[in-house]
Amino acid sequence: MGILSGISPKALSSATEQLLREYFGGGSTASGVSVSSDTAMKLSTVYSCVNILSRVIGMLPCHLMQLKGEMREKASDHSLYPILHDMPNEWMTAPEFWGMAINHLNLRGNFFAIKNRGLNKLTGKIRELIPLAPGIVQEVEQLPNYNLVYKCTFPDGSENDIPGSEIMHLRGMVSDGYMGINPIEYVRESIGLGLATQEFGARHFGSGTHPSMIIEHPNTLKDPKAMREAISEVYSGLDKAHRIMLLESGMKATNVSINPEDSQFLETRDFQRKEIVDIFFATPLTLMGNSEANPTFASAEQFSISFVIYALMPWIVGIEKSAYRDLLTPDERKTFYAKFRAEGLLRGSFAEQMAGFATAIDKEIFNPNECRELLDYNPYKGGEVYRTRTSTTKDAAASAAGGNNE
């Protein structure tokens, strides 16, 4: 029976019960391995997926943009701009903050940050975003008027109910409308099997003789324990593997264990790796050095596009919309919005970039300075002009002037 089995279900909220289960090792699985949001990271595939997503999204710049008529400009004068783009608080950079957010979303389904407004907690400008560690928000309650209250317990033991208006809340998949579901709960069996096979491999290679080896003796042993310890001392362990075993008095050694290939150990590990990546993180396996079972891409550009669309864009859009909802006032929402710049991930080879920029300039999609900005180059005077349109206008004017002279 589990440690929580004797507690009445009515005594705990579902969120509190989940926190206790994770504290005491997470939920059990059919493979016999307990899996929680923290222990899941011990599986190399889970760690790789979370690490890749956190680091890549963390390196993308997040700008606060403003609509001015038909034009879009960076709102660098707004107080939120440096918070989103540079430092959300005094001790974290923007890459650290957004990387942490993706980590929480992938492993727990929710990310919470307090909006610090200084002394004026009701109407003051947001000065910083303070992320909340996992477990601080123990429950989210929806009031009869549909407003949300976040019930928090802080490391010093203090408890506080924080209104939803003071929390930036990023959610993963949502079922009840206001709380993201914990993805680990739904793929626990797959992760548990992956951890079990990982542990099996470690134990297999860490034990030279393996527990399933049989030593036969023609006579009755006076001290079998001493014999077992002696054999184990000499032959057990990875550094003692492949030693020549010397037996005496007619003893015979028989290895009855199933080798990893016979038990499909490698195939199981490979399958679990693909399954976890495929059904949960949606991260191309090629990013983790496994290209055998993945489609090949004609160019780096096509690979980057696939990665951005399927792995990154759902998280990017979610963060942008959450910033729009939680960080902007109703009036500001009319013209301001947050935008991650992912163009850098869509770059192909140098030749592909130049050909693409030439086409964009020729078709008046970009002007030269806009293309230089994508490459992080400085603008030059006159580069803001859409050349095709300008040259066409000049040619038409010159043609008209020539016709009048005739």
N, C-alpha and C positions, 0 to 999 in steps of 0.2 A: 504494500500500500504506500502511496506517495505521502509526502509530508503535509500536503494540503487536503488529503482525502477526508480527514476528520473535521474539517471546517465546513460549517453550513454554507451553501452557495449564496445565501442571502446576506451573509456576514461581510462579504467582500464584493466590491465592484469588479467588473471584468478586467478593467485596466490595472487595478491594484493586484488582483490575482495573477495577472500576467507578469507584473513586476516581481512578485515573490517567486514565481516559477523560474524566471530568468536568473534571479539572485541565487537560487539553490540549484542551478545547473541546467535550466531549460526543460523542454518537454522531451519525453522519451520517444524513441523510434523503434521500429521493428528490428532494426539492426543491433539494438542494444546500446546505441550511443545517444547521449542526451545532447540536444541541439538548442542553442539559444542564439540571440542576435550577436553575442560576443564570441561564443565557441564556434559559430559558423565561419568566422574569419580564420580559424585554424586550418580550414581546407584551402589548399593553395589556389584552387580555381575561384573560389569566392573572393579570396584576398586579391587576386589578380584583377577580377572584374571591378570590384569596388575601387581599387587603387587606380586603375586606368580611368574610370569615369570621373573620380574625384580630381585627379591631377589634370585631366584634359579640360574639364569645365572650369577648374580653378584658374587655368591660364588664359581663359577667354575674357577680354575686357567687357565690363558691363557699363554702358553709358545711360545717363538720363537724357532722353531726347524731348524736344518740344516742337510742336506743329505751329508754324507761323504762316497762315494762309495755306498755300500749296507747298511751302518749303518746310523741310525738317532740319533742325539744327541741334547740336549738342547743347544741353542746358547747363553749361559749366559754371554758371553763376548761381545756380540753385544749391541750397544747403545739402540736398541729398546726393548731389553728384559725387563729391569725394567719398561719401559713405559707400556708395555702390561701386565706385570705380577704384578707389585706393585703399581706404582703411575704414571698415565698418565700426571699429572701436580702437582704443589706444594701444592694444596689445596684439591685434590681428591684422594681417594684410587681407586684401580682398580675395586673393587665391586661397588663402587658408580658410577664410570664412565660407566661401562657396564650395570648396572641397569638403569641408566638414558637413555642410548642408546635404550634399549628395551622399556622403557616407551614412548619415542618419536616415535619409530617405530610402536608401537601398537596404539597410539592415533593420530598420524599425518602422518605416512608412511615414514618419513625421519628423519635422524639424521645427523647433520653436526658438524665437529670439525676442527679447524684451526691447521695446522702443523706449530708449531713455530720452526724456524731454527736458532734463534738468529740473529746476525748481518748479516750473510751470508744467505739471504733469497732465493737464487736461488739454490745453490749446497750444503749448509751446512747440517750437520746431524740433524735429527729431535730431538729436545730437549724435547718437550712436546706436548700434544694434548689438545687444549683448546675447550671445547664444546660450541656451540652456542645455546643460548636460543631460544625457539620457537618465530617466528616472525622476527628474525634478517635477515634470508635469505628470501627476499621477492620475488625473482624470479631467476630462473636458465635459462640462455640463451645459446643456442647452436649456435656457430659461423659457418660460411660456411665451415671451415676446420674441423668441428665436435668437436672442443675443447669447453669446457664448461666454462662459466663465472657466478659467483655467485654474484648477486646484493644484497648487505647487507646494512641495516640501523641499526646503533648501538644505545644503550640507550641514549647516549649524543646527538643524532640527526645527527651525522656524517654519511655520505654515502661513500661506497667504493665498487668497483668491484674487487672481488678476483678471480684470475684464478683457474681453476679446479685442477691444479697441487698442489695447496696449501691447498686443502680441503680434508678431509676424509669424504666421503659421504656414509652412510649406507642407503639402500633403502629397502622398503617392496615390495609389489606387484608393478610391473612397467608396464605401458602401452605405454609410448612414448619413452622409451629407456634410459631416464636420470633422471626422477623424479618419486618417489614412490607416489602412489595414497593414499589419505587420507581414511583409512578404515571406519572412523566414517561417512563419506558421504554415504557409501553404506549400513550401518546398522542403519542409523539414525531413521527410523521408529520403529524398534524393540527396540532401546534404549529409544525412546520417549514414547512408550507404557509402558515400564518398569518403567520409571520415573513417568508417570502418575498414574500407579497403586500404586507405592510406596507413592506418595503424597496423593492419595485417602485414603490409609490405615492410614497414619499419621493424616489426617484431621478427619477421622472417629473416631479414638480412642481419638483424642484431643478434640472432641466435644461431651459432654455427651448426650444432648437431640437430637442433629442432626437438621439441618435446615428444614428437611421434617416433623417434628412433628407438628400436628395440635391441637390447643387448642380451643375448642368450648365453647361459652358462650350463654346461653339462651336469654340474653337481649343484648342491644346495649351498647358497651363499650364507656365510655366517653374519656378515654385516652389509646388507644391500645398500643402506643409506650411505656408508662410507664409499662404496664402489661408485654410486651415482654421483656423489660430490667430487670424487676424483676425476671421473670422466668429464664432468661438466667444467671443472677447473682447467683442464688441459685443452678441451676442444670447443667449448661454448664461447660464442662471441664473434663479432665480425672480423676482428684482427687475428682470430685463430682459425678462421675458415680454411678449408682445403688442406689442413694438416693430414699427414698420413697417420691413421689410427693404428696403434699397436695394441693387440689383445693377447692374452695369455690363458693357459689352462683350458684350451679348447673353446674359448668364448667366441661368439659370432655376432656381428652387428648387422641389423637389417633396418633399412630406412623405409618406413611405410607412409611417409608423408606425401602429399600430392604437391608436385612442384607448381610454381606460379602459372606456367603456361597451361598445364593440365587443368587447373582450376579456373582458367580464363581470367586470371588476375589482371593482366595487362589490358585485356579487352574490357573488363568491367570498369577499370579506372578511366579508360579512354571514353567509354560510353557515358559515365557519370559526368566527366568533364564537359562533354558536348551537351548533355541534357541540362545541366545547371546554367551554362552559358545561353543555351537556346531558349529555354522556357522562362528564364527569369531576368537576366541582365541584358539580353539582346545585344551582346558585345561580340563582334566578329572574332572568331578564334584565331585568325591570322595575327591579331594584335598580341597574342600570347605565344606565338611561335608554332602554331599548329595549323598547317595549310593543307593537310592531306584531304580532309573532308569538306573543304570550303571551296566556293567558286573562285576561279582566278579572275583577276581584273585586268582589263586591257591597259590601264594606266593607273598611276598613283592618284590621279584626279578622281577616277571612278570609284576607287576604293575609299577615298576620303569622303566622297559624297554619300556612299552607302553607310559609312560609319556615322556621319553627322545626322543623317535622316533617321536611321533606325535606333541608334544607341544614345545620341546626345540630344536631339531636338525635342523629344518629349519632356526631358528634364528642363531644358532651357526655356521652353514655352511656359512650363509650370511655374518656374521662378519669376519670369517676366510678369505673368498675370498676377501672381501673389504680391509682387512689389507694387503693381498697379492698384490692387485692392487694399493692401495693408499700409502702404507708406505714403500714398497721395491723398489729399483732401478731395472732396467731391468737385470743387472748382478746378483743382489742378488736373483731375482726370480728363477734363475736356481737351487739354492740349499736351499734357506730359505723359510719358510712358518710358519704361525701362527696356533696353535692348542690348543683348549680347552680340558681339561681333564674332561670328564664326567663319568669316570669309577666309581667314588665314588657313583654316583646315581644308579648304577646298582648292588649294593651289596644286597645280600639276607640275610638270617639268618647266624649266625656264622657257623653252620654245612654246609650250602650250599656254603659259601665262601671257607671253608677248602676243601670240596670235589671238588670244581671247580679248586682251586689252585693245588691240588694234581694231578688232571687230566692234567692240563696245564703243570705242571712240568714233568709228566710222558710222555706226548706226545711231549715234547721239544718245546712247544709253548712259555713258560716262563721259566727262571731260577729262583731259590729261591729268589734272590735279587730283581728281577723284581716284583715278587709277594709281597715282603715286601714293595716295593716302593708304590704299590697300596694301601697298608694299612697305609702308612705314617710311616713305621718303618725304622730304620737305617739298612743299609746293613751290612753283616759280611764277613770276609775274606773267600774266596772260594765259596761264594754264587752266584758268577757270572758264575759258571760252569754249563753247561747243563749236569746234572748227568747221565741221561740214556745213552747219547752218550758216555760219558767218561767211564762209567762202562762197556758198551758193548765193547768198544775198548780195555779196559784192559783185559776183559775176553777172547776176541779173541787172544790178544797177549799172554796171559798166556797159552791158549790152544795150540797155535802154538809152544810156547817154550816147552811145555810138549811133543808134538809130536816129536820135533827134538831130545829131550833127549832119547826118546825111539829108 
